[in-house]
Amino acid sequence: METLLLNPEDVDENADMAEIIVAVEEAFAAYEAGRVQMPAKSYIDLPKYDGDFRSMPAYMDAGEWDAAGIKWVNVHTDNPDEYDLPTVMGTMIYSNPRNAFPLAVMDGTSLTRKRTGAAAAVATDHLAVEHASSLGIVGAGVQSYTQLEAIGIVRDIETVIVADKREDAIERFVARFGDEFDVRGGSIAEAASCDVLSTVTPVESPIVDAADLGERTHVNAMGADAPRKNELAIDVVTDAKLVIDDYEQCTHSGEINVPWSEGTLTDDDLYGELGEIVAGKREGRTPEDGVTVFDSTGLAIQDVAAAHVVYERAKEDGEGTPYGLVDARVR
């Protein structure tokens, strides 16, 4: 038996975004149904290097298929400037839960970007107004690209406003999507006034105020994934219909972690988890809703779901590099 090695090009080619959105939605449904084993992320904090490592193992049973895997991922904020490396890099091991054989080892960096975009798309599909046609993005880094790619599948996006303090990052984003959308750079307030807003920054002080948002804007808060990170002003989350991906992770390291630790946000402020909405146990957007917020920390089951799509497509198309990774002889 051989393990399939999938490099970034293999992952990108086989990560069909529409399929990943479906798989990630199935992951949320399995989570709500209790068909998931997903220990909390474990962190190795490296302040010496202004970074950390996280391990993210999971098993999920989607009904028609099940899978297991683990992602080893970092966040090193100095990487782009000092080492010409991404801030976030990951390696995914995708395994057969029946016999534990590692079916694939793949680039987890591309996988993370894809599944993060897919998670935002699932939330947008359930929480944004149906006729949403404008998307604001705060932060023009690598995550912004898959936000547009994925959300553009679930809503008919026409206008895109991207805000970033780096003009060159905005120019690259506009150059990439200018032929597909009416896309331009703008202020944070302009981006926040759109029908849908995705924030994908690593900031530790709020940059989006409630006054910036439209009356019925849906916000995907994607940037906060560690304690102290915080993109949205407190009145944004307290006044909105607030949906989270996971209670333990969000209160520890999601968008709500700062006001939660200060006691200004409590259980009473939480509408529910996205899995409950996907499973039909809670309503998504209703006609009475104004601003909605999805607090996404990123779940290991999303990685497993995305890896499932990539592996199955690559195997079917004969792509990737088969490799004798482990000694599978029985002595």
Secondary structure, DSSP 8 states (H G I E B T S, - for coil): --EEEE-HHHHHHH--HHHHHHHHHHHHHHHHHT-EE----EEEEEGGGTEEEEEEEEEEE-SS-EEEEEEEEEEETTHHHHHS--S--EEEEEE-TTT--EEEEEEHHHHHHHHHHHHHHHHHHHHS-TT--EEEEE--SHHHHHHHHHHHHHS---EEEEE-S-HHHHHHHHHHHTTTSEEEE--HHHHHTSSEEEE----SS--B-GGGS-TT-EEEE-S--STT---B-HHHHHHSEEEES-HHHHHHHSTTHHHHHHTSS-GGG--EEHHHHHTTSS----TT---EEEE----HHHHHHHHHHHHHHHHHHT-SEEE--S-----
